[in-house]
Amino acid sequence: MNDVNILILGASGRIATSLIKFFRLETSHRLILLSNFTEKLPHYEGYTYYKVNSLDFKEIKNICFKERPEVIINAAGYTDVDKCESERNTAWDLNVTLAENLASISRVIDSHLISFSSDYVFDGLKGPYTEDDKQNPINFYGRTKHGMENACLYNLNTSTVIRTNCIYASEAKGKTDFIRWVLYKLEQGYGVEIVEGQFCNPTYTEDIAVVVNKVITKKRYGIYHAGGPDWLSRYEIAVTTAKVFSLDETLIKPIRLNQLNQSARRPNKGGLVNLKAVTDLGVKFTPLESGLMTLKQSMRDSRFTFVLKGN
Ligand SMILES: NC(=O)c1ccc[n+]([C@@H]2O[C@H](COP(=O)([O-])OP(=O)(O)OC[C@H]3O[C@@H](n4cnc5c(N)ncnc54)[C@H](OP(=O)(O)O)[C@@H]3O)[C@@H](O)[C@H]2O)c1
């Protein structure tokens, strides 16, 4: 497929940051970037920027109708799982109503709509899950993601839903994730209590960018699971992180599920089987240890650049 016009919503987010980096370095696609915080985005020649809130559906419709992108990537989302329990209206508007609007817009302007979902659409009784397993969310975030999947897949033939989980990124832009949180605590010498019984497959965001690009170039619709190759408990992920970064793993204390104090329930045996993305798209997912080594190197490089600039 030739270069395409791709519109990305929520462009300052973690997954969007990796997408933008990947598209700029590996493709010649033209990007139209929508964000509340365009001033925080790297500005590249040939890209178009709109400062807009993802909840401003009218303005988003105007921009989409003006730009008529071949592909719309919805990387905006209400991603704080615990806050979703109390901020239900905003969470529903951002995670579901936005998707409904984008599916309608995409039908009119013939766009390929790509959205992100989560293993939290499942109940966690028998993970890791395949694309064919039945959703049964156990918290409000999961219900919004289930609602989003239905809004996209039932209303638009040219819709792709990419489910992922426990992401970690080489570029954070001030945002955090589970692995960066563990790193921060251990580097400061703080003890952390991490649950043993919750399983997922940590996913390097640059692999998600590869999946998205394959889905665009191969014109694939439906559901794809983008999850890393290691199925691990949160405790095991934290210990692996400590080992790779040569930090004190004795600071990590395993705790049981019933000792967790979170507003939202989490699936226990969550996680995603990535076989369809591997075989149909030809994606090779990064093992956790290799991803952590790359992360370590990129953190070293950015500290080095910072010191040089500081001088
Ligand atoms: N993080 C994970 O581990 C994970 C796992 C599975 C699925 N996902 C899904 O992947 C998608 C992207 O996740 P992410 O982790 O990259 O998200 P993120 O870093 O939290 O960024 C989401 C973006 O959504 C916009 N946004 C957030 N709250 C908003 C609000 N109240 N009003 C208006 N806009 C708001 C912001 O974009 P702008 O300010 O740039 O407009 C924000 O940067 C989401 O749909 C998420 O549910 C994430």
The ligand as a Gaussian input file, in Angstrom:
#p B3LYP/6-31G(d) Opt

LIG

0 1
 N       -1.753000       1.692000      28.911000
 C       -2.061000       0.388000      28.791000
 O       -1.413000      -0.509000      29.406000
 C       -3.204000      -0.016000      27.894000
 C       -3.572000      -1.365000      27.873000
 C       -4.633000      -1.751000      27.064000
 C       -5.297000      -0.819000      26.291000
 N       -4.942000       0.481000      26.338000
 C       -5.728000       1.427000      25.534000
 O       -4.893000       2.076000      24.571000
 C       -5.357000       3.430000      24.363000
 C       -4.175000       4.378000      24.571000
 O       -3.629000       4.102000      25.862000
 P       -2.406000       4.961000      26.460000
 O       -1.912000       4.216000      27.638000
 O       -1.495000       5.358000      25.363000
 O       -3.217000       6.240000      26.974000
 P       -2.671000       7.529000      27.743000
 O       -1.193000       7.586000      27.737000
 O       -3.393000       7.548000      29.058000
 O       -3.204000       8.687000      26.797000
 C       -4.560000       8.809000      26.473000
 C       -4.792000      10.157000      25.826000
 O       -6.212000      10.389000      25.825000
 C       -6.463000      11.788000      26.003000
 N       -7.239000      11.970000      27.237000
 C       -7.056000      11.342000      28.430000
 N       -7.954000      11.777000      29.348000
 C       -8.712000      12.704000      28.716000
 C       -9.832000      13.498000      29.110000
 N      -10.358000      13.437000      30.358000
 N      -10.387000      14.331000      28.211000
 C       -9.888000      14.394000      26.944000
 N       -8.844000      13.667000      26.505000
 C       -8.262000      12.832000      27.373000
 C       -5.101000      12.473000      26.133000
 O       -4.693000      12.840000      24.810000
 P       -4.381000      14.359000      24.326000
 O       -4.168000      15.165000      25.571000
 O       -3.156000      14.227000      23.497000
 O       -5.573000      14.798000      23.564000
 C       -4.187000      11.336000      26.600000
 O       -2.858000      11.571000      26.294000
 C       -6.515000       3.643000      25.344000
 O       -7.720000       3.419000      24.659000
 C       -6.313000       2.553000      26.383000
 O       -7.535000       2.175000      26.989000
 C       -3.895000       0.919000      27.108000

